[in-house]
């Protein structure tokens, strides 16, 4: 629609707009056409020429024909919608039509006051009246106009509240005179006819007017406005407290008259309207109301206490008269908790909230009084058919309860979940245990049921069971510091819930199982698989041979760090080396042969020149061919050689040639024989050290790296 509107020419768009609104006076406007007007206006706000022609041509034509003739309610509904649309986007230019709008408002309220949808739309455009006229410096004129209009509506609501509670002796309201002093024209409500009405009709009329002004305040609080809204929130809270001060219990304690009975029948409507005003105040001000959190909680908990169902007053399973107020109270409790969080002051009223929630999430089935067979005279009474009739009535009651109580049960579960997530640690131990045992018991009863009709009431409804599983998850993930968390039982319950008939319940149970999995087995650093660090082998463990051949060769190369020139490395054969071959020497010979060579170097005081390493063949070595003296020499001398070679790098060793280094496969049951190494001990001193160049050192390092890579 946006692309189509922007492509229209200005003249064609204005002609289409005028024609549609002119026909609306005679033929009416449908809801689809109202949406089209809204899309058209919002899409062309950036077009200056089109906006100018709408303000100069379309608006006068529309408002002139607004009250020209009598039309039906459908057309009035469409006109009310378009008025709000014009005031929202062209509020400054609609000031010249204010008198026409006032007349239209009086006409609509006098003729369609019983139409709730139309009256609600009237309050929506009444909330935009403060945008008339100039803004002043930083919109100060609009802000003052908004505050004055809101205070006027608040005064009107207090005035009609006093009219409703006139016959209640214990009511102490605000200081409002008997004569109306507000700016709103209340003659449109036809209040002169109140004297001719019955008490029931009179209280219903006054209740409707009271709800109208409450709805107007709610519309002003929730509507978008060009400047900041300024009002005293304490006045609104005190007004709600005055409304909630009259309860059914107090009315029953007074003298019962027709007025008291009529007032008791509409009392829940008055309370619900005041609670809606508190809800709009919370949405408008948010966390600014935290200092008044105690008063807000007192209002809501008072409503919850007044609407608690009593089985003696109403039959089980029937729709309660105050059900809507109770559901609304739970919704506003959730709103206040989500806004204020742990600073909602709700923990001060935890006992009242606990009793109310427990009553709503758990219902007791009605008891059955079956008839027992009795013999009266010569006749025997048959009770089978009568008992069957009683059981059929019980099943009917169950179905009624499913329709009557599932809504309040769902809202109670939502309030409980948010309450546990924010304030579980502030609960008393007994209260948390009661919540825990109640939820777990209900779910265990649900799991045991073979048929849906056997579910505990009102969990025949799928949404109630869904919220019951969510409440169990809230108990587990928000535990109490002094209570045991039944995580194992919850795992079994959620596992059984994956077989429920409802797909959403299955999905919630599967997601709950995944969350519990993270609680039981939390994530840690081992899941990231870090690289293995080089571990230093302690001296007590140096007699062990590493299993990893590559790591073993790296250690040999690291130890052999003497800056020695390597003249030639020949015939290094590693083809037959097995990666899993482990040497197992007997007679405590646990060190490798490199350590033996290093021990010899340590004991000699002169440098060694190794000219040639001869072939070491261990194929035909027998286990018992090593002499005892050789064994002792190897065992005593080979231990400290490896360390001393690295610690004293000044001993030069000229490795001229490595011939035929054969590393044929060594069997695990063969023993390394003592090696005869031809060492030519020269009597040269330390002054005869060969001079080495940097290039030779680099070549030596590269050849050593090549030796490592070739393995």
RACOR-V346819 format. One record per residue. N is the residue number from 0. RES is the residue in three letters. PSI is psi in whole degrees, 0 to 359 (999 if undefined). OMEGA is omega in whole degrees, -180 to 180 (* if undefined). NEAR is the number of other ideal C-beta (glycine too) atoms within 8 Angstrom. Layout:
N&RES&PSI&OMEGA&NEAR / N&RES&PSI&OMEGA&NEAR
This chain:
0&UNK&327&-178&8 / 1&UNK&316&180&7 / 2&UNK&325&179&6 / 3&UNK&319&-178&7 / 4&UNK&315&-178&12 / 5&UNK&337&180&9 / 6&UNK&349&180&5 / 7&UNK&147&173&9 / 8&UNK&156&-176&5 / 9&UNK&315&-178&10 / 10&UNK&318&180&6 / 11&UNK&321&179&8 / 12&UNK&319&-180&13 / 13&UNK&318&178&13 / 14&UNK&318&178&8 / 15&UNK&320&-179&9 / 16&UNK&313&-179&12 / 17&UNK&318&-179&11 / 18&UNK&318&-179&8 / 19&UNK&317&-179&11 / 20&UNK&329&177&14 / 21&UNK&321&176&10 / 22&UNK&336&-179&8 / 23&UNK&331&179&14 / 24&UNK&334&-178&10 / 25&UNK&321&-172&7 / 26&UNK&348&179&5 / 27&UNK&165&-180&10 / 28&UNK&131&179&11 / 29&UNK&169&179&7 / 30&UNK&328&178&6 / 31&UNK&322&178&6 / 32&UNK&326&176&11 / 33&UNK&318&177&13 / 34&UNK&325&178&8 / 35&UNK&318&177&9 / 36&UNK&318&-179&12 / 37&UNK&317&178&9 / 38&UNK&321&-180&11 / 39&UNK&315&-177&12 / 40&UNK&314&-178&11 / 41&UNK&333&-178&8 / 42&UNK&341&-175&10 / 43&UNK&18&179&12 / 44&UNK&330&180&8 / 45&UNK&344&180&4 / 46&UNK&108&-175&9 / 47&UNK&318&-178&6 / 48&UNK&316&180&7 / 49&UNK&321&179&11 / 50&UNK&323&179&10 / 51&UNK&320&180&8 / 52&UNK&328&177&11 / 53&UNK&318&-179&13 / 54&UNK&331&-177&10 / 55&UNK&336&-174&7 / 56&UNK&311&-172&10 / 57&UNK&313&-176&12 / 58&UNK&313&178&14 / 59&UNK&321&180&9 / 60&UNK&320&-179&11 / 61&UNK&314&-175&11 / 62&UNK&334&176&10 / 63&UNK&323&180&8 / 64&UNK&8&-174&9 / 65&UNK&319&-177&11 / 66&UNK&30&-175&6 / 67&UNK&324&-176&6 / 68&UNK&167&-179&4 / 69&UNK&128&-178&2 / 70&UNK&172&-177&8 / 71&UNK&175&-176&6 / 72&UNK&329&179&8 / 73&UNK&319&178&7 / 74&UNK&321&177&13 / 75&UNK&319&178&13 / 76&UNK&319&179&12 / 77&UNK&321&180&15 / 78&UNK&321&178&12 / 79&UNK&321&178&13 / 80&UNK&318&-178&10 / 81&UNK&326&177&14 / 82&UNK&314&178&12 / 83&UNK&324&180&12 / 84&UNK&316&179&12 / 85&UNK&319&-180&12 / 86&UNK&330&-179&13 / 87&UNK&320&-174&9 / 88&UNK&341&180&9 / 89&UNK&39&-176&11 / 90&UNK&322&-178&11 / 91&UNK&326&-178&8 / 92&UNK&351&-180&8 / 93&UNK&4&-178&13 / 94&UNK&327&-179&8 / 95&UNK&345&-179&5 / 96&UNK&18&-176&10 / 97&UNK&320&-180&10 / 98&UNK&322&179&6 / 99&UNK&320&180&11 / 100&UNK&323&178&13 / 101&UNK&318&178&9 / 102&UNK&318&179&9 / 103&UNK&321&179&12 / 104&UNK&316&179&11 / 105&UNK&322&179&10 / 106&UNK&315&-178&9 / 107&UNK&317&-178&13 / 108&UNK&329&179&13 / 109&UNK&330&-177&9 / 110&UNK&328&-174&7 / 111&UNK&34&-176&10 / 112&UNK&336&179&10 / 113&UNK&353&178&5 / 114&UNK&104&-173&9 / 115&UNK&321&-178&6 / 116&UNK&319&180&7 / 117&UNK&317&180&13 / 118&UNK&322&178&14 / 119&UNK&320&178&9 / 120&UNK&330&176&12 / 121&UNK&317&178&12 / 122&UNK&333&179&13 / 123&UNK&318&180&11 / 124&UNK&341&172&13 / 125&UNK&330&179&10 / 126&UNK&344&-180&10 / 127&UNK&0&180&12 / 128&UNK&326&-180&11 / 129&UNK&351&180&10 / 130&UNK&2&177&11 / 131&UNK&149&172&10 / 132&UNK&188&-178&8 / 133&UNK&156&-177&4 / 134&UNK&331&-175&10 / 135&UNK&196&-180&8 / 136&UNK&115&180&4 / 137&UNK&36&176&6 / 138&UNK&24&-176&10 / 139&UNK&330&179&10 / 140&UNK&319&179&10 / 141&UNK&320&179&15 / 142&UNK&318&178&12 / 143&UNK&321&179&8 / 144&UNK&322&179&13 / 145&UNK&316&-180&14 / 146&UNK&317&-180&11 / 147&UNK&319&180&9 / 148&UNK&320&179&11 / 149&UNK&317&179&12 / 150&UNK&326&178&10 / 151&UNK&317&177&11 / 152&UNK&322&178&13 / 153&UNK&320&177&13 / 154&UNK&317&-180&11 / 155&UNK&320&178&13 / 156&UNK&319&177&13 / 157&UNK&323&180&13 / 158&UNK&313&-179&11 / 159&UNK&336&173&12 / 160&UNK&321&176&14 / 161&UNK&325&177&11 / 162&UNK&326&179&8 / 163&UNK&322&-175&12 / 164&UNK&24&-178&11 / 165&UNK&319&-177&6 / 166&UNK&2&179&8 / 167&UNK&116&-173&11 / 168&UNK&325&-174&5 / 169&UNK&356&-177&7 / 170&UNK&130&176&9 / 171&UNK&100&-178&5 / 172&UNK&196&179&9 / 173&UNK&164&-179&8 / 174&UNK&94&179&3 / 175&UNK&129&-179&8 / 176&UNK&161&179&5 / 177&UNK&336&-180&2 / 178&UNK&132&-177&4 / 179&UNK&130&-178&6 / 180&UNK&16&-180&5 / 181&UNK&166&-180&9 / 182&UNK&339&-179&3 / 183&UNK&138&-178&8 / 184&UNK&101&-176&6 / 185&UNK&0&178&10 / 186&UNK&342&180&6 / 187&UNK&345&-179&9 / 188&UNK&358&179&10 / 189&UNK&52&-178&7 / 190&UNK&349&178&9 / 191&UNK&340&-179&5 / 192&UNK&0&-178&7 / 193&UNK&326&-178&9 / 194&UNK&335&-178&5 / 195&UNK&354&-175&4 / 196&UNK&159&172&9 / 197&UNK&163&179&5 / 198&UNK&321&-180&10 / 199&UNK&315&180&9 / 200&UNK&322&-179&8 / 201&UNK&316&-180&11 / 202&UNK&328&176&14 / 203&UNK&323&178&10 / 204&UNK&314&179&12 / 205&UNK&325&178&12 / 206&UNK&321&179&12 / 207&UNK&317&178&10 / 208&UNK&320&178&12 / 209&UNK&317&179&14 / 210&UNK&326&179&10 / 211&UNK&313&-179&12 / 212&UNK&326&174&14 / 213&UNK&318&179&13 / 214&UNK&324&177&13 / 215&UNK&319&176&12 / 216&UNK&320&179&15 / 217&UNK&321&178&13 / 218&UNK&322&179&12 / 219&UNK&322&180&13 / 220&UNK&326&-174&12 / 221&UNK&346&-176&8 / 222&UNK&154&175&9 / 223&UNK&140&-177&3 / 224&UNK&154&-173&10 / 225&UNK&335&-179&6 / 226&UNK&180&-180&11 / 227&UNK&143&178&5 / 228&UNK&129&-177&12 / 229&UNK&121&175&6 / 230&UNK&165&178&9 / 231&UNK&110&-178&5 / 232&UNK&335&180&11 / 233&UNK&328&178&7 / 234&UNK&320&179&10 / 235&UNK&319&-180&14 / 236&UNK&320&178&14 / 237&UNK&325&175&9 / 238&UNK&318&178&15 / 239&UNK&321&177&13 / 240&UNK&321&177&11 / 241&UNK&322&179&13 / 242&UNK&321&-177&12 / 243&UNK&355&-177&13 / 244&UNK&337&179&8 / 245&UNK&121&-178&12 / 246&UNK&167&179&10 / 247&UNK&325&179&8 / 248&UNK&319&178&7 / 249&UNK&324&177&10 / 250&UNK&322&179&13 / 251&UNK&336&179&8 / 252&UNK&344&179&5 / 253&UNK&183&178&10 / 254&UNK&128&-177&4 / 255&UNK&118&176&6 / 256&UNK&178&178&7 / 257&UNK&323&178&7 / 258&UNK&319&180&9 / 259&UNK&319&179&12 / 260&UNK&318&179&10 / 261&UNK&320&178&13 / 262&UNK&321&179&15 / 263&UNK&329&-179&10 / 264&UNK&333&-179&8 / 265&UNK&5&-175&11 / 266&UNK&322&-178&12 / 267&UNK&331&177&11 / 268&UNK&320&178&9 / 269&UNK&315&180&13 / 270&UNK&318&-180&13 / 271&UNK&321&179&11 / 272&UNK&320&178&13 / 273&UNK&322&179&14 / 274&UNK&324&176&16 / 275&UNK&324&176&12 / 276&UNK&320&176&15 / 277&UNK&320&178&15 / 278&UNK&316&178&12 / 279&UNK&324&178&12 / 280&UNK&320&178&13 / 281&UNK&318&180&14 / 282&UNK&330&-178&9 / 283&UNK&316&-173&9 / 284&UNK&332&177&8 / 285&UNK&227&-174&8 / 286&UNK&355&175&8 / 287&UNK&337&-178&6 / 288&UNK&7&-179&14 / 289&UNK&321&176&9 / 290&UNK&333&177&4 / 291&UNK&18&-176&10 / 292&UNK&325&180&14 / 293&UNK&318&179&8 / 294&UNK&320&179&9 / 295&UNK&316&178&14 / 296&UNK&324&179&14 / 297&UNK&320&178&10 / 298&UNK&314&-176&15 / 299&UNK&319&180&14 / 300&UNK&330&174&12 / 301&UNK&319&176&10 / 302&UNK&321&180&14 / 303&UNK&324&179&15 / 304&UNK&323&-179&9 / 305&UNK&328&-175&13 / 306&UNK&11&178&13 / 307&UNK&128&-173&9 / 308&UNK&138&177&9 / 309&UNK&124&-176&6 / 310&UNK&337&-179&6 / 311&UNK&334&-178&3 / 312&UNK&327&-177&5 / 313&UNK&142&179&9 / 314&UNK&151&-178&5 / 315&UNK&135&177&9 / 316&UNK&351&179&10 / 317&UNK&158&-179&8 / 318&UNK&125&-179&6 / 319&UNK&152&-178&10 / 320&UNK&332&-177&6 / 321&UNK&25&-178&10 / 322&UNK&319&-178&12 / 323&UNK&320&178&8 / 324&UNK&322&180&14 / 325&UNK&318&178&16 / 326&UNK&317&178&11 / 327&UNK&322&179&11 / 328&UNK&317&177&13 / 329&UNK&321&-180&14 / 330&UNK&319&179&10 / 331&UNK&327&174&13 / 332&UNK&316&177&13 / 333&UNK&320&179&12 / 334&UNK&315&-178&11 / 335&UNK&322&177&15 / 336&UNK&320&180&14 / 337&UNK&333&179&7 / 338&UNK&310&-174&11 / 339&UNK&335&180&12 / 340&UNK&226&-178&8 / 341&UNK&351&178&7 / 342&UNK&21&-178&8 / 343&UNK&350&-178&14 / 344&UNK&16&-179&11 / 345&UNK&340&180&14 / 346&UNK&341&177&8 / 347&UNK&339&-179&7 / 348&UNK&31&-175&11 / 349&UNK&327&-179&13 / 350&UNK&315&178&7 / 351&UNK&320&179&10 / 352&UNK&322&180&14 / 353&UNK&314&-179&11 / 354&UNK&322&180&8 / 355&UNK&318&-180&13 / 356&UNK&316&180&13 / 357&UNK&325&179&11 / 358&UNK&327&-175&9 / 359&UNK&332&-178&12 / 360&UNK&350&-180&14 / 361&UNK&119&178&9 / 362&UNK&144&177&10 / 363&UNK&136&177&4 / 364&UNK&148&179&8 / 365&UNK&141&179&8 / 366&UNK&147&-179&4 / 367&UNK&129&176&7 / 368&UNK&95&-179&5 / 369&UNK&153&-177&7 / 370&UNK&135&179&9 / 371&UNK&143&-180&5 / 372&UNK&129&178&8 / 373&UNK&146&179&6 / 374&UNK&114&179&7 / 375&UNK&106&-177&5 / 376&UNK&231&179&4 / 377&UNK&1&-177&2 / 378&UNK&139&178&6 / 379&UNK&124&-176&6 / 380&UNK&129&178&9 / 381&UNK&120&-175&7 / 382&UNK&1&-177&10 / 383&UNK&311&-179&6 / 384&UNK&325&180&7 / 385&UNK&320&178&9 / 386&UNK&323&177&10 / 387&UNK&323&178&8 / 388&UNK&321&178&8 / 389&UNK&319&179&12 / 390&UNK&323&176&9 / 391&UNK&323&177&8 / 392&UNK&323&178&8 / 393&UNK&317&178&11 / 394&UNK&324&177&9 / 395&UNK&320&177&8 / 396&UNK&321&179&12 / 397&UNK&315&-180&13 / 398&UNK&323&176&8 / 399&UNK&321&180&10 / 400&UNK&326&177&13 / 401&UNK&321&180&12 / 402&UNK&333&-172&7 / 403&UNK&323&-167&12 / 404&UNK&358&-175&12 / 405&UNK&332&-179&13 / 406&UNK&311&-179&8 / 407&UNK&330&177&12 / 408&UNK&318&179&15 / 409&UNK&316&-180&12 / 410&UNK&325&177&14 / 411&UNK&321&178&13 / 412&UNK&320&179&14 / 413&UNK&318&178&11 / 414&UNK&320&180&14 / 415&UNK&318&-179&13 / 416&UNK&315&180&12 / 417&UNK&325&179&11 / 418&UNK&319&179&13 / 419&UNK&323&-178&13 / 420&UNK&334&-177&9 / 421&UNK&326&-170&10 / 422&UNK&26&-178&12 / 423&UNK&325&-179&12 / 424&UNK&340&180&6 / 425&UNK&355&179&7 / 426&UNK&156&172&12 / 427&UNK&157&-176&6 / 428&UNK&318&-178&9 / 429&UNK&321&180&6 / 430&UNK&316&179&11 / 431&UNK&320&179&12 / 432&UNK&324&179&9 / 433&UNK&315&177&10 / 434&UNK&315&-177&15 / 435&UNK&312&-178&11 / 436&UNK&324&-180&8 / 437&UNK&312&-179&11 / 438&UNK&317&180&13 / 439&UNK&321&179&13 / 440&UNK&319&179&8 / 441&UNK&319&180&13 / 442&UNK&325&177&13 / 443&UNK&325&175&9 / 444&UNK&323&178&10 / 445&UNK&320&-179&12 / 446&UNK&324&-178&9 / 447&UNK&339&-175&6 / 448&UNK&135&178&9 / 449&UNK&333&-179&4 / 450&UNK&151&178&5 / 451&UNK&329&-180&7 / 452&UNK&343&180&7 / 453&UNK&358&-180&6 / 454&UNK&147&173&11 / 455&UNK&138&-175&9 / 456&UNK&144&-5&11 / 457&UNK&40&-173&12 / 458&UNK&14&166&11 / 459&UNK&331&177&11 / 460&UNK&134&-178&11 / 461&UNK&324&-179&9 / 462&UNK&327&177&8 / 463&UNK&318&178&14 / 464&UNK&324&178&14 / 465&UNK&313&179&12 / 466&UNK&332&177&13 / 467&UNK&317&176&15 / 468&UNK&323&178&16 / 469&UNK&324&177&11 / 470&UNK&323&176&14 / 471&UNK&319&178&15 / 472&UNK&322&178&12 / 473&UNK&324&178&12 / 474&UNK&324&-176&14 / 475&UNK&315&-175&13 / 476&UNK&348&176&9 / 477&UNK&67&-174&8 / 478&UNK&165&174&9 / 479&UNK&145&-176&9 / 480&UNK&339&-177&5 / 481&UNK&15&-179&4 / 482&UNK&152&178&10 / 483&UNK&133&178&3 / 484&UNK&123&-177&7 / 485&UNK&69&-176&9 / 486&UNK&321&-178&10 / 487&UNK&316&178&6 / 488&UNK&321&179&8 / 489&UNK&324&176&15 / 490&UNK&317&179&11 / 491&UNK&322&-180&8 / 492&UNK&315&179&14 / 493&UNK&327&176&14 / 494&UNK&319&176&9 / 495&UNK&329&179&8 / 496&UNK&342&177&14 / 497&UNK&351&177&10 / 498&UNK&13&-180&5 / 499&UNK&161&-178&9 / 500&UNK&340&-178&5 / 501&UNK&134&-177&9 / 502&UNK&325&179&5 / 503&UNK&323&177&8 / 504&UNK&320&177&14 / 505&UNK&318&-179&12 / 506&UNK&319&179&8 / 507&UNK&321&180&13 / 508&UNK&321&179&14 / 509&UNK&318&177&9 / 510&UNK&326&177&8 / 511&UNK&322&177&13 / 512&UNK&321&179&12 / 513&UNK&324&177&8 / 514&UNK&321&178&10 / 515&UNK&330&178&13 / 516&UNK&321&178&8 / 517&UNK&332&178&9 / 518&UNK&317&-178&9 / 519&UNK&315&-180&8 / 520&UNK&84&-177&4 / 521&UNK&156&178&6 / 522&UNK&145&175&4 / 523&UNK&183&-174&5 / 524&UNK&341&-176&5 / 525&UNK&341&180&5 / 526&UNK&346&-180&6 / 527&UNK&355&177&5 / 528&UNK&69&-180&4 / 529&UNK&157&178&5 / 530&UNK&147&-178&3 / 531&UNK&127&178&4 / 532&UNK&154&177&4 / 533&UNK&124&-175&4 / 534&UNK&128&177&4 / 535&UNK&130&-179&4 / 536&UNK&123&179&6 / 537&UNK&161&-179&6 / 538&UNK&328&-178&4 / 539&UNK&342&-178&4 / 540&UNK&13&-179&7 / 541&UNK&347&-179&8 / 542&UNK&4&178&5 / 543&UNK&144&-180&7 / 544&UNK&125&-178&8 / 545&UNK&147&179&8 / 546&UNK&330&-178&6 / 547&UNK&114&-175&6 / 548&UNK&322&-179&10 / 549&UNK&317&179&7 / 550&UNK&326&180&8 / 551&UNK&318&179&10 / 552&UNK&325&178&10 / 553&UNK&321&179&9 / 554&UNK&323&179&9 / 555&UNK&319&-179&9 / 556&UNK&324&179&10 / 557&UNK&323&179&7 / 558&UNK&329&-175&11 / 559&UNK&75&-174&8 / 560&UNK&17&179&7 / 561&UNK&138&179&9 / 562&UNK&80&-177&7 / 563&UNK&138&176&9 / 564&UNK&130&178&9 / 565&UNK&114&-177&9 / 566&UNK&332&-179&7 / 567&UNK&136&175&7 / 568&UNK&116&-173&7 / 569&UNK&148&169&8 / 570&UNK&53&174&7 / 571&UNK&107&-174&9 / 572&UNK&114&177&8 / 573&UNK&24&-177&8 / 574&UNK&325&-173&4 / 575&UNK&13&180&8 / 576&UNK&125&180&9 / 577&UNK&135&-176&6 / 578&UNK&340&-176&5 / 579&UNK&16&-180&5 / 580&UNK&125&-177&10 / 581&UNK&130&179&7 / 582&UNK&133&-180&9 / 583&UNK&82&-180&6 / 584&UNK&152&177&9 / 585&UNK&174&178&7 / 586&UNK&41&175&8 / 587&UNK&29&174&6 / 588&UNK&94&-172&11 / 589&UNK&3&-179&7 / 590&UNK&152&-179&10 / 591&UNK&173&-172&7 / 592&UNK&342&176&7 / 593&UNK&322&178&9 / 594&UNK&328&179&12 / 595&UNK&315&178&14 / 596&UNK&322&-178&10 / 597&UNK&329&177&16 / 598&UNK&320&178&14 / 599&UNK&320&179&13 / 600&UNK&324&180&13 / 601&UNK&317&-176&11 / 602&UNK&333&-180&6 / 603&UNK&140&-179&9 / 604&UNK&359&179&2 / 605&UNK&154&-180&9 / 606&UNK&156&-177&10 / 607&UNK&137&173&11 / 608&UNK&108&-179&9 / 609&UNK&108&-177&10 / 610&UNK&328&-174&8 / 611&UNK&137&173&8 / 612&UNK&114&-176&8 / 613&UNK&169&-177&7 / 614&UNK&128&178&6 / 615&UNK&110&-177&7 / 616&UNK&123&-178&7 / 617&UNK&25&-177&9 / 618&UNK&319&-173&6 / 619&UNK&21&-179&5 / 620&UNK&129&178&10 / 621&UNK&155&-176&6 / 622&UNK&334&-172&8 / 623&UNK&23&-176&4 / 624&UNK&357&-179&6 / 625&UNK&132&-180&10 / 626&UNK&159&-178&6 / 627&UNK&322&-180&6 / 628&UNK&320&178&6 / 629&UNK&323&179&9 / 630&UNK&318&-179&12 / 631&UNK&321&180&8 / 632&UNK&315&-180&9 / 633&UNK&320&-177&12 / 634&UNK&328&-176&11 / 635&UNK&326&-168&7 / 636&UNK&340&-171&12 / 637&UNK&357&-171&11 / 638&UNK&315&-171&9 / 639&UNK&6&-175&9 / 640&UNK&319&-175&16 / 641&UNK&321&-179&10 / 642&UNK&320&-175&8 / 643&UNK&330&180&12 / 644&UNK&320&-180&14 / 645&UNK&324&-176&9 / 646&UNK&332&-178&6 / 647&UNK&81&-176&8 / 648&UNK&3&-177&8 / 649&UNK&354&-179&6 / 650&UNK&109&-179&10 / 651&UNK&147&178&9 / 652&UNK&118&179&11 / 653&UNK&108&178&11 / 654&UNK&100&-176&10 / 655&UNK&321&-173&9 / 656&UNK&136&174&9 / 657&UNK&102&-174&10 / 658&UNK&133&169&10 / 659&UNK&54&175&7 / 660&UNK&103&-175&9 / 661&UNK&121&178&8 / 662&UNK&62&178&7 / 663&UNK&159&-176&7 / 664&UNK&132&-180&7 / 665&UNK&128&180&8 / 666&UNK&151&-175&6 / 667&UNK&341&-178&8 / 668&UNK&10&-180&5 / 669&UNK&154&-174&10 / 670&UNK&138&179&11 / 671&UNK&125&180&10 / 672&UNK&155&179&8 / 673&UNK&134&-172&9 / 674&UNK&142&175&8 / 675&UNK&110&-178&4 / 676&UNK&125&179&7 / 677&UNK&103&-180&7 / 678&UNK&121&176&8 / 679&UNK&105&-178&6 / 680&UNK&112&176&7 / 681&UNK&149&-179&7 / 682&UNK&25&179&5 / 683&UNK&151&-179&6 / 684&UNK&186&-178&6 / 685&UNK&343&-180&6 / 686&UNK&344&-177&4 / 687&UNK&23&179&6 / 688&UNK&133&179&8 / 689&UNK&141&178&7 / 690&UNK&128&-177&4 / 691&UNK&145&178&7 / 692&UNK&163&179&6 / 693&UNK&326&-179&5 / 694&UNK&322&178&6 / 695&UNK&322&178&9 / 696&UNK&319&179&10 / 697&UNK&320&177&8 / 698&UNK&322&-180&8 / 699&UNK&318&179&12 / 700&UNK&318&180&8 / 701&UNK&321&-180&8 / 702&UNK&324&176&10 / 703&UNK&318&178&11 / 704&UNK&322&177&8 / 705&UNK&324&178&8 / 706&UNK&321&178&11 / 707&UNK&316&-178&10 / 708&UNK&332&-178&6 / 709&UNK&346&-177&7 / 710&UNK&999&*&8
